[in-house]
Amino acid sequence: MDIASLIGLILAIGLIIASIALGNAPFSAFIDIPSFLVVVGGAVAAALICFPLGSMLKSPLIALKVILNKGEDRLSLIKQIVELAETARRDGLLALESKVAEIANPLVKTGIQMAVDGSTPEVVEEVLRTEVEAIQTRHREGKSIMDQLGRFAPAYGMIGTLMGLIMMLQDMSDPSGIGAGMAVALITTLYGAIVANVFFSPFAEKLGLISRNEMVSLEIAIRGVMAIQSGESPRAIDQKLRTFLPPKQRNAE
């Protein structure tokens, strides 16, 4: 679980609720179901125009990655690659066939299996990099959905506000109700700003960070597989791959 994302989300929501509670207006004044439907429903509807239905149906699961992301354990990945390199150096590349089932990283697993099957280094690297490009494409689409929802929500908040103002101005017979009507009209703008800046936009940025971190791990996997196939020494592979780690982690055992 990503503790930073969870703390940030709870803190953002908590500060908004605390500000309302400390104010003079009752909490019920900030609740308006039609306004919520205009903002969230409108943003989702607009996103459906932009993206395929299948991608939109997966967007809740994509958003959950922001909270459930465990981070990339690059040190463990490097250690496993070095262990495979030691086996290949000691017993030959074909000895890795019995180790394939134990490999956790899908990219390393694919690369080692292809190497054992006799594929050339060029073909192995091409396949692995094509797989990485496919992963990047999926990540970009997921982030793009969150980005667009973050853009559409404030726009629909403004649309809801304009609708509320129009309905309010249709009946000016009771001046005492103008203040209350204006407050209801402005709620959609508030909802749009909250939904965009507490959920969609921060989620999009975090998904981008998660993707970049995963790309580094995938690059480690590709370079590790290629080094094993070329017969490099386990020590050289270990030193080469540890350059992807922060300086403080490079000497960790």
N, C-alpha and C positions, 0 to 999 in steps of 0.2 A: 504494500500500500504506500502511496506517495503522501507522506505526512505533511510536506509543505503545501501541497494542493489542498488537502483536507483542512489544514489550519487556516489557510487563506480564505477558503470558501466559507467556513464557519465564522471567521472574523468579519468578513464583509457583510454577511447576512445579519450577524449579531449586532454590528455597529448601526446598521440601518434600523433594526427593530428597537435598539436602545434609544436611538435619536427620536424615534416616533413616541416611545414610551415617556421620554423626558419632556416632550413638547406639550403644548396646551391642547392640541386637537385629539379627539378620541381615536383609538386604533381603527375603529370601524370606518372612519372617514377616509382611510387609505385602501379600503377594500371595495372593488367594483368589478364584478364578474364580466360584464360586457367589455370593459376596457381591457381586461386581461385577454379575453378571446380575440379582440381586434389585434393586439400586439403579437401574442404568441401564434395564434391561428394565422394571422396575415403573414408573419415572417416565414412560417412553415410552408404556407401555400405558395409564396413567392419562390422559396427554395425548391419546391417541387417542380416549378417551371424550369429551373436551372439545371437540375440533376435528375438522373434516372430514379425510378421508384425504388429499385433494389438498393441503391446507395443510400437513399433517405431512410429506408427501413433499418439499415445497419447503423445509422448515425447515433442512436442511443448507446449502442455497444461501444462505438468509437469514443463517445464522450466519457464512458466509464473508465477508459484507459487512463484518463487524467487522474482519477482517484486511485485506481487499482494498479497503476504502473509500479513495478518493483525496481526499476532501474537496471542498468546493464552491468553484469558481473564480468568485466573484461579479464580480470586476473584469473578467474577460474577457467575461462575460455582459453587463455594463453597456456595455462598449465596443462589442460587436456591436449592441446595441439602439440606441446613439447613431449608429452608422454607418447603420443602417436608417433612423433618423429623418432623417439628413442627406440620404439618397437621396430619401426621401419629400418633404422640404422643397424639394429642388432640382428633382426631376423629376415629382413627384406621387405619390400613394399607389399608383396602378396600376403604377408603375415597380418596385415591390417584388415583383411577380409573378415576375420573372426571378431574384430573390434568394432565393426560398423554398427552393429545393433546397440552398442553401448554409448555411441556418440549422441549427445543431447542436441547440439546445434544442427539444425537442418541443412544449412549451407555446407558446413564441414562434412556432414554425413554424405551429402550428394557428391562433393568433390572427391572425397576419399574413395567412395564406391566407383566413381568414374576412373580414378587413377588405377585402382586395383583391376578394373576391367580392361585396362590397356589403352584408354583414351589418351591422345596426345595432350601435352600441356596447353597448347593453344586452344584446343576444343574445350578442355576443362575450364579454362579461364573465361572463355566466351560464354559458356553455359552459366557459370556462376554470376558473371556480371549482368547477363540478361535477366537472371532471377532477381538480382538487386535492383535493376531498373524497374521491374514489375512491382516490387515492394515499394519503391519510391513513388510510383504512379498511384498506388493505392493510398499511401500516406498523404500525398498531395491532395487527392480528392477528399479524404476525410477532413483535413485541415481546411480545405476550401469551403466545405459545407458549413463549418463553424464560423468561418470568416464572413460568409454571405449572410448567415443568420444574424451575426453581430451587426451587419450593416442594415439589414432590413428591419430589425426590431425598432430602432429609433425612428425610422421613417414611418412605420405603421403607428408608432406612438403619436407622431405629429398628425397623421391622417385621422386618428381617433379624436385627437384634441380639436381639430377643425370640424369634425362631424358634431362633436359636443357643442362647440360654439354656435354652429349653424342652428342646431335644435334649440339652444338657449335663446338665440336672437329671434326665433320664430314667435316666442311668447314673452313680450316685455311688459305685460299688463301688471305683473307683481314685481316691483323693483327690489323687494326684500329677498327675493329668491335668486337674484342675479349672482350674488356672492357664492351661494351653494352650487349653483349651476356651473360657474366658472371653475370651482374647485374640482367638480366631477370631470369637467372637460380636460383639466390639466393632469388628471391621474394617468391617462394613457401615455402622455409624454414621460411621466415619472416611471411607469412600467417599462416603457421602451428603453430608457436609460439604464434601469436596473438590470433588466434581462440581458442587454448587450454587454454591459461593463462588469457584471458579476459572473455571468455564465459564458455566453458565446465567445466573446473576444478573448478573455483569459484562457478559455479552454483551447481555442485555436492556437494561441501562442505556445501553450504547454505541449500540444500535440506536435507542433513544429520542433520543439526542443527534444521531445522523445524520439522523433524521427531522426533528427541529426545524431543523437547519441547511438541509436540503433545502426545507423549507417557506418559509424566508426567501428562498431563491433563486427559488422559484416565485412568491412575492409580487412580487419584483423583475420577473420576466418579465411577470406580469399588468399591473402598473402601467406598465411600459415599453410594452407593446402598446397599452394604452388611451391613453397619452400620444401615441403616434405617430398613432393613429387620430383623435385630437382635434386634431391639427395643432400641438402644442406645439413650441417651438424645441428643436433638439438640445442647446443649452447648458442650457436649463431642465431637460430630461429628465435630462441627465448629473448636474446638481446634485441633483435630486430623488432619483435612484436611489443616489447615493453616500452618502446619509444612512444607508443600510442597512449600510455598511461601517464597520469600526472606525476611529476618528479618524486613526490612523497611516497607513491605506491610502487615505484620501479624496483626498489630493493626488498619489497615484501616477499616472504617465502610462501 
